[in-house]
Amino acid sequence: MRSIVFVFLFLLFSVNSVLADYNQSKEWFYSRDWQDRIRIQFLLVFTGDYDTVVDGAFGPRTYAALTSFQKKNKFSQDGALEENELLVLQNHGLDLVRRVGFETRHEAETGLTLGLPAKLFEQPKPTRLGNRWQAYDGSIELETLRLQDNETSYRDLFNRLTKPNQGRSIDTKLIRNDFFVVSGLQDGRDFFMRVMRTENDSRGFSLTWDSKHSVFMDRVALAMSSSLAVYKGGEDDELGAMTSAPEHPSVDDQTAATGDQTASAPVLGPKGNSSGSGFIVTDEGHIATNAHVVGHCKSLEIANHGEAALVAADEENDLAIIQLKSGTAEHFAQFRANQPIVRGEEVFVLGYPFAQILDNNLNFTHGVVSSLAGIKGDIRHFMVSAPVQPGNSGGPVLDRTGALIGTVVSRLDKFKTLKVAGDLPENINFAIRGRLMSTFMESLGLAPSYNTITSIKTPTRIDEEAARYTVQILCRN
């Protein structure tokens, strides 16, 4: 009898624990904006953890996907991803995205917008109903289609495609008023179809592949299905083109300093020299900044500190560590420990913008965290309303305790955004999460210092302390 009671209590505790985790996961998921939720589900599709429609809504399958991802990567299985877990999810998910070249395409012939694995295919060829893509060895094929209702109705098309015949078996079939999905085997090959219903026609795609590709093509097919939308024509500018590229300006481009196209990039000076910002992170004179600020310099000088040398650069994440040749520093930044960045929290930004115009003066601005992701939902970044200008790149972003939470990296290009969106953006600026910089330091054998003070400081105090370790970086060419 006692053992039965123990079993009952154990089961009751387990059920309550799972329910608490589910509710916590749901609360965490819905605390993020809709675009971020969509991005998380897409990444879970690409890691193989999520197997249904990407819709930004939370349910048992989203919870199961989150905990599955955590289990595979040996994280606590509570369904609420911490910042480091989100970064791992992004790295793992984008690995497949990059390998297959998954990108958004607009197809005027069929009126479709869809994501497709461009690296897997040769150039498409037109067909009567749309276009046909094929891998070089024929092992993967994609066809897009647009079929008028007066030729074949939406319901008749579904019935025809789900009718069993020799060499064709159906695993999944689902029809709704707005779309249908059919998948199965055709002559020993996997196939997946999704077709949308519009006012006058049916349009969608059919994808087939050899079984040897099933490990990743199942994920690609689901991602394509979730990306399918009606294309009505218009501008093809990708959202990513609205943000300034983080690359270092050309040495020969003497006109770059006159425009706004470089966002928070280094400020160019005579003979291709440039300047940016950085912050000291160790008492041995290590300085953190952006790779695009220091990655292509013949020599480096830190104003009022002397010469420096490049230690390492992470081009993919746009991070770099340089070191003063003196090898010493009295003051250095401290990272925020553990506490996640929160939308709406107050932040402070320091740097050396418009060096030639402002006579190399340190600039201090403040604002709030306005989004927890960057362009296209890039969770390595967060958005701040604090103004930044050319030359701010590599500068610190601090919280109300003076702890470092990010590194300034870019802002929306005003004129490109005006062209695409029809309006000028105001104070839409981006920073790289501090956790990426501290992890980069650790990979180099450097020990980041963490802030243990939780009391809020006045802006004047934060400015005074940060001015001691925020530096101007002079790139000589």
N, C-alpha and C positions, 0 to 999 in steps of 0.2 A: 504493500500500500504506500509506504513512504517513497519508494522508488517511482511509483506512478505520479505522486505529487511533485517530485523533483523534475520528472520529465515534463509535466504540465507547466510548471513554472518556467522551465528552460524554454519551452516552445512559446509561451506567452511573452517572455522577455525578448526572444528572437524576433517575433512578429512586430512587437512594439518598436524594437531597434530599427528594423527594416523600414517600417512606416515613418519613423522619425527621419531616417536618411532620405527617404523618398520626398518627404515634404521639404526638407532642407535643400535638396537638389532642385526641386521645383521653384523654391523661393530664389535660389541663386540664379537659375536659368532666366527667370522673368525679371531679375534685377538688371539684366543686360538689354540694350536696345535691340529692336527687331533685326536689323542688319547683322549685328553680332551673333544673334541666335542662329540666323540662317547660315552664317559662315561656320559656326561651330558644328552644325549638323552636316554641312558639306565636308568639312575636314574629317568627321567621323565616318562619312561614306568612304572617303579615300583611304582611311586606315582599316576599313573592313569591319567596323563596329556597328554601323547604322545601315539598315536595309529597307527603309521605307521612304515615303515622300518627304522631301525637305520642305518644311512649311513654317519653321520658327515656333511651333507649338510644342508644349511639353506633354508627355504621356509616358506610359510604361516602356515604350520602345526607345524613347530618348533616354530615359533613366537607365535602361539596360545597356544602351550603347555607351553612356558615360562611365558606368561602373565596369563594363567590359574593357574599355580603354585603360582605366585605372588599374585593373587587375593585371593586364598584359604588361604594364610598365611598373608594376610593384608599388603603386600608390595606394593610399587609404581609399577603400571603395565606398565613398559616401555620396558620389554623384555630383559633388560641387568641386570644380577644378580650381586649384590655386594658380597663381601667376606662373610658377615654374611648370606646372602641369599643362597649362594652356600653351606655353612655349614648346613643350615636347609634342603636344598635339599638332601644333602648326608645322613643326619641322617634319614630323612623320607624314602628315597629310600632304604637305606640299612636295614631299619627295616624289610621290607618284604623279602629282600634277606636272612637275617639271619633266619627269622621265617620258611621259606620253605627250607633253606639250598641250595640255588641256587649256583651251582658250575659247572665248566667246566669238561667234561668227554671226553676221547678219546675211541672210540669203534673200535677195529681192525676188528671185524666180518663184520661190514657194511662200514667201512672206513669213519666214521663220527666223527667230533668234535662238541659237542653241550653243551649248558648249560641246566642243568635240576635241578628240586627241589628235591634234594636227600633225605631230611628229610621226604618227603611225602611218599616215597616208601619203600617196602621191597626189598630184594635182587632180581635182575633180573633173569629171566629164558630164556634160549635160545629158539628160534623159527626157522622155516625153513628159514625165510628171515632176521632175526636179533635177537633182544632181546625184552622181554616184562617185563615191570615194573607194579606193582600194589600196591595201598594203602592197608593197612591192612584190611579195610572194603570194598574194591572193588569200592569205590566211585570215584577214579581217576585211569586212566590207560594210559600207554604210550607204544607204540610199535615203534621200529626202523626197517627199512627195507632197503634192497639192492636187486634190481631186474634187472637182465641182460636184455639187449635190445632184445636178441633172444628169450626171454621168453615172455616179454610184452614191447612194445616200450613206450617211454616217452609220446607221444601224446595219444596212446591207453589207457595208465594208467590214464591220466587226464580225458579223455572222460568217462571211466568206473566209476571214482570216482565222477564225477559231474552229472551222470545220475540219475534223481529223481526216487525213488522207494518207496514202502510202508514203512512208518516209517522213511523215510529219506528226509529232506528238506535242500536245499542249500541257505545260506545267502550271501556268498561271494565266487567268483571264479575268479582267475587271473592267466593267463599263459604267461610266457615269454620264450625266447629261453633257459635261464639258470635255471629257477625254476618256479614252480607253487604253488599256495596257494588255499586251499578249506576249507571252514568252514560252519557250520550250526548245525542242530539238527539230532540226530540219536536215534530213540526210546526214545525220551524225554530227551536225554542227549546232552550237548554241545560237539562239536568235532572241532578240528583244525588240518589241515595237511599242511606240507610244504615238497616238494620234489625237490631235485636238479637234474639237468641233467648233466651227465659227458659223456666222450667219448664213453663208452661202456655200461653204466647202468644208472639207476635212484636210488637215495638213499635219505632217509629223515625220517620223523617220523609222527606218528598219535597220537593225544592226545585227550582223552575224559574225561568228568567229570560231576558229578551231579550238578544241577543248584544251590544247596546250596553253592557251592564253587565259583560261578561265579565272586564274588567281587574281588577275587585275582587271579583266574585262567585265566581270560581274559588277565591280565597283564603278568602272567608267560608264557602263550602261545606265546604272542608277543615277549617277551624277548628270548624265546627258538628259535623262528623263525629267529630273527636277529642274533643269535649266531651260527647258523648252518654253518658248513664249512666242506670241504673235509679233512680227516685225512689220511696222507700218512705214518704214523709210525714214529719212532724215539724217542728222549728223551721226557719223560713225566714230566720233572722237571717243577713245577709251577714257574712263574716269582717271586712270593713272596718268594721262597726259596733262591733267590739270594741276598736277603737283610738280614742282621743279625737280629735275633730275639731280641726285646728290653727287654727281661727278664733279671733279675739280675743273675749273675753267681752263680753257686752252691758253697757253703762254702767248700765242699770237693774237688772241682776241682782245684787241684794245678797246672795243666798243661795249663789251659786256657790262662794264660798270655803270653805263648810262641807262640801262633798262631795268625792268623789274622781273626779268625772266629767270634770275638765279635764286629767287627767294632768299633763304638765309645762307646762301653760299658765301665763300670767302670774298672779300673785297679786293678787286684787282688794282694794282698800282703800276708804276713805271716798269717797263721791261718784263711784264708778266709776273712780277712779284705780287703776292697777295697776303691777306691777313684774315685770321679767324680767331676763335675763342677756345679756351680750354680751362680745366680746373685740376689743381694738384691733388693727388690721391694718396701719396705716401710721403714719409719723411725723408725718403731717398730721392725725392725730386721727380717721381713719375707723374706724368700729366695725362689726363684723359681728354679725348677730343673725338672728332669725326675722321674717318679714313679719308674723306674727300678734302679735308682741310690740309692734311700733311702727307698724303700718300705719294705725291709726285713732286716733291721739293728737292732741289739740289742741296739746300742747307736750311736749317731751322734756327730761329732766334726767338727767345721769349723776352718780351719787353721788360726791362728792369731786372732780369734774372740771368741773361746770358744765353749762350748757345745750348742747343738740345739736339738729340738724335732720335730717330725712329726706332722703337723697340719692336713693335708688331702692329699689323693692321688687319682688321677683319672687314674685307670689302663687302661681303654679303650683308652684314648687319650695319655697315658704315661706322665702325668703331676703330679707334687707334689709341695706342699708348706710346708716348714719347718720354724721354728722360733728360733732365737738365744735366749738362756735362759736369756741373759742380757736385752732383750726387747728393745734395742736401736741400731740405726745405723745412721751415719752421711751422707752417700752417698747411693743413690739407682738409679736404672735404670728408664728411662722414655719411655713409649711406643709411637710408632708412631700413630698419630691420623688420622683416616679415609682414608688417601691416600693409594690406593691399592698397593700391591707388583707388580713390573713390571719386566718382563723378560729382562735381560741384565743390570739391575742396579747393581752398585758396592756395595759389602757388606764386613763386617769385622767380624771375629769370634775370640772369646777369650775363653781360657780354660786351664786346667791343664792335658795335655796328658802325658802318660808314666811317671807317677809321680816318680817311683823309679829310672828310668834312667836319667831323666832330673832334678832330685833333686828338685821336687816340684816347678818348675819355671812356671810362667804364660806365655802362648804362644799366640801370636797375628798373625793372617793370614788374607789375603784378597782374594777376588775373585768376581764372579758375580752370580746373580740369573740365572741359566741355564734352569730351567723349573718351571712352576707354579703348578706342581703336583708331587706326589711321586710315589712309586711303584704301579702299576696297576691304575695309575691316581688318587691316593688318594689326594683329594684336601685339606685335613687338613695339608698336607705337601708341601714344595717346595724344589727344588734342588739347591744346591750351589756348585761352583767350588772351594771355599776356602778349603784347606786341613784340615781334622779333623782326629784324632787318638784316640785309646782307652784312655778313661779318659776325652775326650771332652764332653761326654754326659751331657746335662743339662746346657751347657754354652750359652751365649747370641750371637745372630746374629744381627748386627747393620747396619743401613744405613749410608749414607754419612753425615747426620746431627748428628749422634751419637744416634739416636732413635732406640729403640728395635723393631725388626720386626719378630724375631723368636727364638726358642730354639733348639739347636743341639740335634738330636735324633739318627741318624744312618748313615751308609754308605754301599755301596754294598760290599759284601764279595768277595774279589779278587779271591779266589780259587774256590768257588762255581760258580762264574760268568765265570771263565775260562772253567770249566767243561761244562756249559750249552751253553755259547756263543762262546767259542773258543778263547777268548782274555781277557786280563787283563784290568779292568776298571781303569780309571785315574780320580781322584777327582770327583767322583759321590757321593755326600753327601746330607743328608736330614735334614731339620729343620721343626719343628712344627710352624705353623703360630702364630704370637704374639697375634692375636685376641682370639685364644683359651685360652691362658694363662690369658689374662686380664678378659675374661668371667668367667674362673674358679675362679679367685680371687674375682670377684664380687659375685659369688655364695656363697663364704665364708664370705661375709660381709666386704671384704677388698676393698679399693679404689685405683685402679691403677693410677699412675701419667703419664700424657701425655706430650710429648715434643711440645712446642709452637715455637721453633726456627726452621726456615726453611733454614737458611744459611748453606752452605756446610763447613765442618771442615776438617782440614788436618788429614791424618791418625795418625800422631804423637799425635795430640790433642785428637782424639777419643780414642786412646790407653791409654793416660794419665788419661782421665776421667773414662773410663770403668774399668781400673785396680782398682779403688777405691771401686767398688761394685761387681766385679767378684770374686768369692770365690772358694776355694778348699774344697770339702766335703769329710770327712773321715768317712767311714762306719765301725763300730766296731762290730765284732762277736766273 
